[in-house]
Amino acid sequence: MKPEQDSAREVGCYASLILRLAIAALFFAAAFAKLKGGMETINGTVGYFKTAFAETWLPMWMVTIHAYITPFAEALIAIWLPLGWKLKYGWLFAGLFTISLAFGMSILGKHDIASGNYNYVLMCALGLYLSRFDCLSIDGCLRGCEGMKKQ
């Protein structure tokens, strides 16, 4: 491999790590806030979702399921991305989940929040792309961390 290819691969590896940690921190904070009080805060989250979406065309059963899943999905992402196991699937899950959040905010007419969420969707897409360079993860170690080895 040419030295500039080695350097680009190394930069991609570090960029992937930084993005994984940043998005994981975001989801950790969100999950922690929803899970710290146990079922009481989870039920509060569900109540918020139901109230917010009561006047929309979304079926309430779907809103309720999404509300119960949300804290656990956020916690899963917060663990999955830093570990880097099956990273492509982790980014795909994070991206699709973030799309669902942005879609919900769009339905509510909260376009400022939705646009922020779509920025996170783009970050997940970038993470998915950068995952091929990632070597500072479980997947990278299983591949032998060839991304950081010098020839």
C-alpha beads as a LAMMPS data file, in Angstrom:
LAMMPS data file: protein, C-alpha beads

151 atoms
150 bonds

1 atom types
1 bond types

-500.0 500.0 xlo xhi
-500.0 500.0 ylo yhi
-500.0 500.0 zlo zhi

Masses

1 110.0

Atoms # bond

1 1 1 0.000 0.000 0.000
2 1 1 1.276 3.487 -0.817
3 1 1 2.107 5.771 2.134
4 1 1 -0.736 8.169 1.263
5 1 1 -3.164 5.226 1.213
6 1 1 -1.890 4.159 4.643
7 1 1 -2.408 7.688 5.917
8 1 1 -5.926 7.939 4.467
9 1 1 -6.843 4.588 5.984
10 1 1 -5.490 5.676 9.365
11 1 1 -7.432 8.956 9.208
12 1 1 -10.579 6.993 8.266
13 1 1 -10.016 4.717 11.246
14 1 1 -9.766 7.628 13.673
15 1 1 -12.651 9.502 12.039
16 1 1 -14.824 6.419 12.459
17 1 1 -13.874 6.144 16.126
18 1 1 -14.631 9.816 16.812
19 1 1 -18.001 9.595 15.069
20 1 1 -18.908 6.365 16.893
21 1 1 -18.095 7.914 20.265
22 1 1 -19.936 11.157 19.515
23 1 1 -23.155 9.486 18.372
24 1 1 -22.945 6.950 21.198
25 1 1 -22.617 9.782 23.734
26 1 1 -25.714 11.449 22.291
27 1 1 -27.739 8.258 22.556
28 1 1 -26.319 7.455 26.001
29 1 1 -27.533 10.788 27.365
30 1 1 -30.966 10.290 25.802
31 1 1 -31.289 6.712 27.078
32 1 1 -30.035 7.556 30.557
33 1 1 -32.627 10.304 30.955
34 1 1 -35.407 7.898 29.979
35 1 1 -34.192 4.869 31.956
36 1 1 -32.816 6.387 35.174
37 1 1 -36.165 6.299 36.982
38 1 1 -37.119 2.814 35.854
39 1 1 -40.696 2.159 34.758
40 1 1 -41.824 5.535 36.060
41 1 1 -39.712 7.480 33.559
42 1 1 -40.399 4.965 30.793
43 1 1 -44.133 5.403 31.381
44 1 1 -43.577 9.166 31.352
45 1 1 -41.911 8.853 27.947
46 1 1 -44.811 6.757 26.673
47 1 1 -47.280 9.301 28.045
48 1 1 -45.433 12.131 26.299
49 1 1 -45.467 10.250 22.988
50 1 1 -49.181 9.468 23.302
51 1 1 -50.074 13.063 24.138
52 1 1 -47.858 14.507 21.416
53 1 1 -49.184 12.205 18.694
54 1 1 -52.839 12.078 19.845
55 1 1 -54.003 14.468 17.119
56 1 1 -51.967 12.921 14.285
57 1 1 -52.865 10.257 11.756
58 1 1 -50.379 7.762 13.211
59 1 1 -52.051 4.745 14.834
60 1 1 -51.765 4.969 18.618
61 1 1 -50.645 1.331 18.909
62 1 1 -47.656 2.163 16.691
63 1 1 -46.818 5.284 18.698
64 1 1 -47.036 3.291 21.946
65 1 1 -44.746 0.517 20.703
66 1 1 -42.214 3.054 19.439
67 1 1 -42.349 4.910 22.755
68 1 1 -41.628 1.751 24.762
69 1 1 -38.818 0.703 22.420
70 1 1 -37.136 4.126 22.230
71 1 1 -35.181 4.126 25.532
72 1 1 -33.891 0.605 24.915
73 1 1 -32.989 1.320 21.281
74 1 1 -31.068 4.407 22.416
75 1 1 -29.230 2.356 25.058
76 1 1 -28.438 -0.368 22.523
77 1 1 -26.957 2.172 20.107
78 1 1 -24.938 3.752 22.940
79 1 1 -23.333 0.368 23.628
80 1 1 -23.194 -1.045 20.099
81 1 1 -21.346 1.778 18.343
82 1 1 -18.396 2.146 20.746
83 1 1 -17.856 -1.619 20.836
84 1 1 -17.891 -1.803 17.065
85 1 1 -19.249 -5.334 16.785
86 1 1 -21.095 -5.880 13.490
87 1 1 -20.573 -2.149 13.012
88 1 1 -22.299 -1.845 9.647
89 1 1 -25.487 -3.225 11.174
90 1 1 -25.057 -0.931 14.168
91 1 1 -24.882 2.116 11.916
92 1 1 -27.800 0.882 9.849
93 1 1 -29.886 0.396 12.998
94 1 1 -28.884 3.828 14.340
95 1 1 -29.683 5.480 11.015
96 1 1 -33.087 3.842 10.640
97 1 1 -33.979 4.602 14.246
98 1 1 -32.947 8.234 13.801
99 1 1 -35.057 8.431 10.625
100 1 1 -38.050 7.254 12.664
101 1 1 -37.427 10.027 15.203
102 1 1 -37.077 12.662 12.485
103 1 1 -40.212 11.388 10.751
104 1 1 -42.172 11.648 13.993
105 1 1 -41.053 15.225 14.540
106 1 1 -42.048 16.042 10.965
107 1 1 -45.523 14.601 11.583
108 1 1 -45.806 16.838 14.651
109 1 1 -44.790 19.869 12.594
110 1 1 -41.602 20.312 14.636
111 1 1 -39.459 20.841 11.568
112 1 1 -36.618 22.471 13.483
113 1 1 -36.169 19.318 15.574
114 1 1 -36.712 17.088 12.530
115 1 1 -33.994 18.911 10.593
116 1 1 -31.596 18.387 13.490
117 1 1 -32.490 14.702 13.537
118 1 1 -31.833 14.454 9.803
119 1 1 -28.330 15.803 10.490
120 1 1 -27.869 12.779 12.749
121 1 1 -29.145 10.562 9.938
122 1 1 -26.396 11.971 7.713
123 1 1 -23.858 11.304 10.457
124 1 1 -25.064 7.701 10.643
125 1 1 -24.662 7.403 6.874
126 1 1 -21.123 8.755 7.184
127 1 1 -20.455 6.290 10.001
128 1 1 -21.703 3.475 7.799
129 1 1 -19.290 4.574 5.074
130 1 1 -16.365 5.005 7.479
131 1 1 -16.976 1.611 9.090
132 1 1 -14.950 0.009 6.289
133 1 1 -11.874 1.817 7.597
134 1 1 -12.556 1.094 11.234
135 1 1 -9.952 -0.937 13.059
136 1 1 -10.370 0.367 16.616
137 1 1 -13.342 -1.877 17.305
138 1 1 -14.253 -5.501 17.857
139 1 1 -14.734 -5.942 14.114
140 1 1 -11.353 -4.333 13.438
141 1 1 -9.610 -6.612 15.914
142 1 1 -11.300 -9.644 14.402
143 1 1 -9.964 -8.534 11.004
144 1 1 -6.500 -8.223 12.522
145 1 1 -6.476 -4.421 12.702
146 1 1 -4.935 -4.320 9.241
147 1 1 -6.045 -0.716 8.847
148 1 1 -3.425 0.500 11.329
149 1 1 -0.561 -1.820 10.362
150 1 1 2.300 -0.251 8.448
151 1 1 3.800 -2.141 5.571

Bonds

1 1 1 2
2 1 2 3
3 1 3 4
4 1 4 5
5 1 5 6
6 1 6 7
7 1 7 8
8 1 8 9
9 1 9 10
10 1 10 11
11 1 11 12
12 1 12 13
13 1 13 14
14 1 14 15
15 1 15 16
16 1 16 17
17 1 17 18
18 1 18 19
19 1 19 20
20 1 20 21
21 1 21 22
22 1 22 23
23 1 23 24
24 1 24 25
25 1 25 26
26 1 26 27
27 1 27 28
28 1 28 29
29 1 29 30
30 1 30 31
31 1 31 32
32 1 32 33
33 1 33 34
34 1 34 35
35 1 35 36
36 1 36 37
37 1 37 38
38 1 38 39
39 1 39 40
40 1 40 41
41 1 41 42
42 1 42 43
43 1 43 44
44 1 44 45
45 1 45 46
46 1 46 47
47 1 47 48
48 1 48 49
49 1 49 50
50 1 50 51
51 1 51 52
52 1 52 53
53 1 53 54
54 1 54 55
55 1 55 56
56 1 56 57
57 1 57 58
58 1 58 59
59 1 59 60
60 1 60 61
61 1 61 62
62 1 62 63
63 1 63 64
64 1 64 65
65 1 65 66
66 1 66 67
67 1 67 68
68 1 68 69
69 1 69 70
70 1 70 71
71 1 71 72
72 1 72 73
73 1 73 74
74 1 74 75
75 1 75 76
76 1 76 77
77 1 77 78
78 1 78 79
79 1 79 80
80 1 80 81
81 1 81 82
82 1 82 83
83 1 83 84
84 1 84 85
85 1 85 86
86 1 86 87
87 1 87 88
88 1 88 89
89 1 89 90
90 1 90 91
91 1 91 92
92 1 92 93
93 1 93 94
94 1 94 95
95 1 95 96
96 1 96 97
97 1 97 98
98 1 98 99
99 1 99 100
100 1 100 101
101 1 101 102
102 1 102 103
103 1 103 104
104 1 104 105
105 1 105 106
106 1 106 107
107 1 107 108
108 1 108 109
109 1 109 110
110 1 110 111
111 1 111 112
112 1 112 113
113 1 113 114
114 1 114 115
115 1 115 116
116 1 116 117
117 1 117 118
118 1 118 119
119 1 119 120
120 1 120 121
121 1 121 122
122 1 122 123
123 1 123 124
124 1 124 125
125 1 125 126
126 1 126 127
127 1 127 128
128 1 128 129
129 1 129 130
130 1 130 131
131 1 131 132
132 1 132 133
133 1 133 134
134 1 134 135
135 1 135 136
136 1 136 137
137 1 137 138
138 1 138 139
139 1 139 140
140 1 140 141
141 1 141 142
142 1 142 143
143 1 143 144
144 1 144 145
145 1 145 146
146 1 146 147
147 1 147 148
148 1 148 149
149 1 149 150
150 1 150 151
